[in-house]
Amino acid sequence: MRLSVMLENMRTDRPDEWTMDEFARKARAMEDALIDARAGLSYIQQQHGNLYGVGFNRVEEKAAKALG
């Protein structure tokens, strides 16, 4: 299940410790996936230049915001 859906469905002020651990694991997995995807997209941009319609800048801006 997507982390955002899990968080939306979790309607408590204080989730239990196990739930928070699961959220943290999923968040780390998403961060790792985003870092890998970002690196792959950067490689494509370096090798092929700014391809029309790919949105390198948009992806980079959103990834930078998400990763802090």
N, C-alpha and C positions, 0 to 999 in steps of 0.2 A: 504494500500500500504506500502511496506517496506520502512523504513527510508532511506536506502541507495539509493533506486530508486528515491525517492522524491528529495533527495539532488542532484543526478545526473541530474534529469530533471529540476531542478531549476538553470537556466543558467544566473542568474543575479548577479552582484557584491554586490548589497544591497537588499536582500529580504525584503518584508514589515514586519511590526511588527507582524501581525497575523500569517504569515507563520513561522516566527521564534518561536513564542509561540507554534505552533503546532509541530515543530521540537523538541523543548525542552520537550514537553509533551511525545512525542514518545520516546525520548532518556531516560527520567526518567522511563517510563514503561519498556523499554528494560533492563535498569540497574536493576530494581526490579526483573524482570524475571530471569536475569542472576544470581543475588544473591541467589534467591530461588533454581534455578537449581544447582548452585555450592554447596549449603548447602545439598541438597538432594544427590548429588553425593558423597560428603564427608561422609555423613552418611552411604551410601552403602559401601564405602571403609572401614570405621571403622568396620562395622558389618561383612563384608565378605572378607576383605583383598584385595590385589591387584589382581583383576580378569584379566585373560589373555584377551587382545584385547580391553579392555574398554578405555584405554588411560587416566587414571586419571591425570597423570602428564601433558600431553598435554593440557587437558581442564583447569587445574589449571593455567598453564602458560598463556594461552590466556585470561582467565577470569581476572587474575591479571593485565595483560597489558590493557585490555579494561576498567577495573574499576579504574585504576590508583593507 
